[in-house]
Amino acid sequence: MSSRNKEVLDIFEEWLDEYSPEPKKKKKKDSTPKESIPYEMLCFTEGPGEEWFLDPVSRTMKKVGNNVEVVRISSPDKNGKVIVRYANGFLLIPSQYVIEIGFN
């Protein structure tokens, strides 16, 4: 397994451990306030449109519409791409396509 694939798998394992709905061992309640995450949107063209991006989990290409709400999962890699979660799964996209739109 290449180091890049291992890196992506490690990110997903951390994310799954944190957000998994399965009951885990009781953890001590953390009284520190959680950091708010601003809303972000996938914005790659002017106006409506669709693009194809890689889903790193299923290793398939997914057609995604413009102006879709996403949550950034990773920091940019050496190629300037980030992993984001959207309504239908995960995508690996150029970081300049992820636009912060603020808090609701």
C-alpha positions in Angstrom: 0.0 0.0 0.0 1.4 3.4 -1.0 2.0 6.0 1.7 -0.7 8.2 0.1 -3.3 5.5 0.4 -2.3 4.8 4.0 -2.6 8.5 4.8 -6.1 8.7 3.3 -7.1 5.5 5.2 -5.8 7.0 8.5 -7.8 10.1 8.0 -11.0 8.1 7.4 -10.3 5.8 10.4 -9.9 8.9 12.6 -13.1 10.4 11.2 -15.1 7.1 11.6 -13.9 6.7 15.2 -15.0 10.2 16.0 -18.4 10.2 14.2 -19.4 6.6 14.3 -23.0 6.0 15.6 -22.0 2.7 17.1 -21.8 2.7 20.9 -18.2 2.9 22.1 -16.8 2.6 25.5 -18.0 5.4 27.7 -15.6 8.3 27.5 -15.2 10.9 30.1 -17.4 13.9 29.1 -15.3 16.6 27.7 -16.4 19.9 29.2 -14.4 22.0 26.8 -16.5 23.8 24.2 -16.6 22.3 20.7 -15.2 24.4 17.9 -17.8 25.6 15.4 -17.3 24.6 11.8 -18.3 27.2 9.2 -20.5 26.2 6.3 -18.5 25.5 3.1 -19.7 25.1 -0.4 -18.3 23.4 -3.5 -18.0 26.2 -6.1 -16.1 25.4 -9.4 -17.9 27.3 -12.2 -19.9 30.4 -12.8 -23.5 29.4 -12.7 -25.0 25.9 -12.8 -22.9 23.0 -13.9 -21.5 19.6 -13.0 -18.0 18.1 -12.7 -16.5 14.7 -12.1 -14.4 14.1 -9.0 -12.9 11.0 -7.4 -14.6 9.3 -4.4 -11.5 8.0 -2.5 -13.6 5.5 -0.5 -15.3 3.7 -3.5 -12.5 4.6 -5.9 -15.0 5.7 -8.5 -15.7 9.0 -10.2 -18.8 10.9 -9.0 -20.7 13.6 -10.9 -21.3 16.5 -8.6 -23.3 19.6 -9.2 -22.1 23.1 -8.5 -22.9 24.9 -5.2 -23.2 21.7 -3.0 -22.6 22.0 0.7 -19.5 20.1 1.9 -17.5 19.6 5.0 -13.7 19.6 4.7 -12.2 16.5 6.2 -8.5 16.9 5.5 -5.9 19.6 4.9 -4.6 20.2 1.4 -2.1 17.5 0.2 1.0 18.2 -1.9 -1.2 18.4 -5.0 -3.5 21.0 -3.4 -6.5 18.6 -3.0 -8.7 18.1 0.0 -11.1 15.3 1.0 -14.6 16.6 1.7 -17.8 14.9 2.8 -21.0 15.7 0.9 -24.6 14.3 0.9 -23.7 11.2 -1.1 -20.2 10.4 0.2 -16.7 11.7 0.0 -14.8 13.5 -2.7 -11.2 14.4 -3.4 -11.2 17.9 -4.9 -8.9 20.9 -5.5 -8.9 23.0 -2.4 -9.7 26.2 -4.4 -13.1 24.8 -5.1 -14.1 24.8 -1.4 -15.5 28.2 -0.5 -16.3 29.2 3.1 -19.7 30.8 3.3 -19.8 31.5 7.1 -22.0 30.4 10.0 -25.7 29.9 10.0 
